[in-house]
Amino acid sequence: MLLSTGLYAQSPYLSIEVKMDRYMTEQTNYRISMKVCEPLKMTNRGDWFAKDTSRIDYLNLKSSDFSCGNYNFIEGPSNSVTYPGTQFNLYQFANQVFAWEKVLIFRIGNYSSPVNVPEMFIVLPMKYKSFVTKVELSDVPFESGKVVYLSDPSASYSKDGSRLTIEQSLRNPSLLPVDSFVLKEMMIKRYQ
């Protein structure tokens, strides 16, 4: 009976850290927030612990083909890793989320600018299946009005295949204009 209870007590887990480029942020405060979207038609999960790669072509979907939450952030340092948290130039999140086939969208705003400048976005489709997923995006340069679409991030599984780690430096990223990005409506929509 105890073994059975232990199995059901396990939960999928997602941890995220996004850091701005430290050389570009010495005198600038950027606020990073995140929302999670998922396609309305997802693949059957099957064995949650088995490795798999999604066949969904996210760029062939419309914004209306997704269900999205709202952007979240908490200003100031986070004292707990179980809630979304951010301080300027850093975003951290850790919670029970099965990340496979979800789309993580990060919105970055320049809060030091005396004028209102368009935000930047990072879009990360989670195409690799894992029960436990860790995402680290670093060296993010702020490019107003641009999108970084991470279709093939640097990803690796642990030796036993139980954990997926995505570690990606965004120095010299490929940038797309927000206005011409196919999922623009999904990124800029503030509320459901």
C-alpha angles and dihedrals in degrees: 000000000000092000091052092050091050092053093052091046092063113100132188113256137206125188124183137186123179119183129186119229103278093214092056096044105055094111100016134084116211120183116212123199131174139208130186123223130182132193114255088230110050132172118263105266095222111174105011091206097052121097116245140156120227118239094203113125099213094189090060091059127084125232087252089062090069137072112215139187123215127273113270133198140149118209118227128032117318116235094193132050093207094076132053109267139174141174120190111295093009133074124189130181133169126170147124102291130141096218102190113126093359119124118228113207120191119195117199122194129186106233095176097062115103088216129053108260124187116264127248124230137205116200117196119180110202099223098157117081120228136146090221119036131182121191123191118178114180142174092033110180115206112241111175115228094008136118129213108205110197102199094153110026122175102272135168138175123227115254092263091046093237098115135044121206123193111191115173132167110208097203107138095005126186104254131202127191112256091225094061099038111116094226095046095124091054091052100046099039106109101194137024 
